[in-house]
């Protein structure tokens, strides 16, 4: 019977829980099919040594080999354990603490717990009861009992005197007797543990049904089968054994050495030495990274990977192979932008679409379609890779098939065709790091030429993607259930609103914002040609709107065009991003057009900028459309109108040049005067400080006060210079537009380009590093003036002075280091958080519970509100209700 | 100047300490019933907790804590007193 068919007949159970305990020596002996006594691996002729660590009885692993134990070939032989009979017992590492506790709290003569009988049975009773309801408390209780009994100095049962134990990790025990410290050998420890009675041991937290305490001292070591430690044959015919095999060889060698010493009556010191070496080697075999042991290593100093090392850490069995697996039906490649596909589509290269497949069951309704795929074969898209003939129970690989026509004709209802990905298939798209749920979203496939995944620019915000070489992963859900689940729950349009802060996470950025501003700004009047271009970009099929101006030629406003796409009945009132500084106004009587009013789906006033259509901006127009008209409507808006915004930029042309950040001579002179003034004031502070007249801030030293004052003054200087420079700027200056609408950059960036860079800092202080009392050699020692401590008066437009470049580099380097450190630290914090929170859930009664059903929070978020369906976290938004009512 | 307040009033009067109250047996049963849980499924509070000491809570008692909540205004949490 083959393994596969045997598997079918085996009765199957669901795993309810896993119980870990110790293997008893009897069990080890029972399951062992071979005893290892020889440290050699192969004989001179290359065959494995019988009684060595590669004995054939460990199971068949070579092709064609028959297992001498079970008679199976390597496909069916499960592998068999062997054993090493240890010449002397040896402690199991990692269990030292438990051994210590048991030895301390039991009598060294009779093995009873050092408490009177009635107390033992009383405590045992309590322990068993606690174990049922409060397992954590039971452990604490057992510790408490152990503490109590280990402080007793005379056995209440046999009256023997008790000594203190000294335990030196990982496996050395000393008994502190009056005559001195005596080392306990593992044999003695084992004898003592053997004397402990089953009924006593319960109260120390040991379950005698699962494990006897003396099993913590090994007398026989199990040797795992060969399939656990396969050897690798290299091309030149040389064999490389697994690290575990090497470790086992070392154990056998030391064991045999000890055996020899014992049988030849070697002096006690030599036996002792060999015994401790054996102890050490066995500990290393289990965990090669234990403190205070000699680590096993290859000849080339490389540490052996022993049992614990296989399991531990990121690449270990648990995190690397069980929690995280490599998967099939996935693809990865570079992403590039495509504003002409929908936000819930993804462009998939044809090459990839021909490899990823989806099984479709042939029905009377799709049999013609299925035939077409088969006819196209595996190399022509849209084709098929495999066909499962359900009647013959056969899998046919089309790559090795000549006659597609015959196969297509033989298709029957119920067959399964593994066809290529085609347009409209649902796939999951992902970009690491997957920090929130929007990092994996479902998209619809759109097969395209080229070799990159294509992504709508609006999806960049949730993935945090850009196109400087980013790669993304694509996964194909294959079952109908998985596909529909992905479509209903994970589709991009269902993720427009973020549960993180109750607002849209998908929305305009950069050029989309500049474009929407330029389209909706008051001065924009569009000719018929321009309107046609824009409407075509937005996929508008309706009638041309009435022009806003008829003579001398028909002209349309941008607001008119945007209004065409706003859902009917939408009302909105709010400040635009540009509503700040000189353009500030608080209500609809706004001269600067910076207060947005939408009434019944018509943009009456204000411009569209970051506050109206931006990504990650709660309570904007996009948010209300999604919340009140559904994500379908929002997707339509994002697909169509946003395309119009970039078309607007294409029509107008949008760029920045050096001229954008140039300010007139007059302004430069004014800034120079401001700089002089500030310098003088600061010189006064410094003089005051040197004379001791400086006003000291409470709780600070004189030096700190001076620094603070200087920094404050310099900050003011830069702000003033920036304000001045900006006030000279043309309102249709492109750099200025980008900063003010929130498309890119801020006033600070403009200040740095046009006016001055300002103070450079390292560790939040003015730069004071370099030489002993000065930053750079051209300054006088102890110079505290702004220039000598990293204040940069030049701007990027005019260029930096040589010494300023150094300061700028110092500040810039700190920024780089900060980001590197921050990402690694917050990454680890995220991991810890997720591990702690991963199995909490909101149950149907609104409470938050953990995996065992204990309550964590009595109402989710204390108010039971889903933030995704709220107005920026608030369940009810009174302002919005009033807005709606007012608009009617 | 050392404070004249007693330790108790210092703790209970502190602005970060919310209102604690030991529930009567009937109230406890009511609360557990409304949540549909057994007492050990509640979050725990140590008997050594300063407020529990002042109120004289014993293991098994259920304590109602009424907190100010930024989302819900007032929020009631329940904890069972444990002896560790």
Interface residues (C-beta under 8 A of the other chain):
Chain A: X133 X134 X137 X140 X845 X847 X853 X854 X855 X856 X858 X859 X861 X862 X863 X865 X873
Chain B: X35 X36 X37 X40 X41 X42 X43 X69 X71 X72 X75 X76 X77 X78 X82 X83 X84
